[in-house]
């Protein structure tokens, strides 16, 4: 590993409405009030066409802000024309064998409703997205602390059906992402 530290100029901005300081590093990632941007992790399971879906957000370089009502999970590079879901947890990461791939989010899980990728069947141009806000995994909020809330952390992954995948599971998975909520 490389143990060197690269120096860079810090750009700071102050916004009276949220009383925060934003520091942007050379890679375009923002650290706001000490909270890091979304962190991708884990490798998705390839589809029958070799698509390995990537899970990201509508603003991959900045952390989600509670109360903004404008932050979405986005799955890209999935198989076209497939039904699927997002699922998430506040329990952490996992590497659990699941449907021929890896479940990268520690149960218990909360899932979205069914979504559909657009794109073209047999192509890696399928995507879907879902609005998420305030650290609530998927509305409505759950009792007992299942939602992250401001200052919390949540982990997400996507799953979608792929009947042409002849591995006995007929489904593919995306990579996963960790969100630290402001």
Buried (B, 14 or more C-beta within 10 A) or exposed (E): EEEEEEEEEEEEEEEEEBEBBBBBBEEEBBBBBEBBBBBBBBBBBBBBBEBBBBBBBBBEEBBBBBEEEEBBBBBBBBBBBBEBBBBBBBBEBBEEEBBBBBBBBBEEBBEBEEBEBEBEEBBBBBBBBBEBBBBBBBEEEBEEEBBBBEEBBBBBBBBBBBEEBEBEBBBBBBBBBBBBBB
